């Protein structure tokens, strides 16, 4: 498991295993968001399998599968709402953590300076330089 902190309340990870839930809870996370579509993973790692283990451990679990086509303003707003509504730290996962970083970044545009967004994701190991023009445009519009 490769958890990368974006903020004190939001971290991302590549695909997790159901067996990782114990360590995720021990690390202090209260909410897990699956941003990976089930079509990308074997049955043992599909959202419902991970959700069952997470919920049994007392974690909140949300499914918001994202692709290039579904990275819509509505889904960006939904991810932001799930993060804001969490009672504690959130771990979001996908294939590599990149989609989770992108959706967080888009949701922060207009709320945080673009440089701060870019620095937070870079510190976590995600180079989202190509996203800067879109973040700047969203910032000028007041965000999503």
Buried (B, 14 or more C-beta within 10 A) or exposed (E): BEBBBBBEBBBBBBBBEBEBBEEBBEEEBBBBBBBBBBEEBEEEBBBEBBBEBBEEBEBBBBBBBBBEEBBEEEBBBBBBEBBEEBEEBBBBBBBBBBBBBBBBBBBBBBBBEBEEBBEBBEEBEBEBEEBBEBBEEBBEEEBB
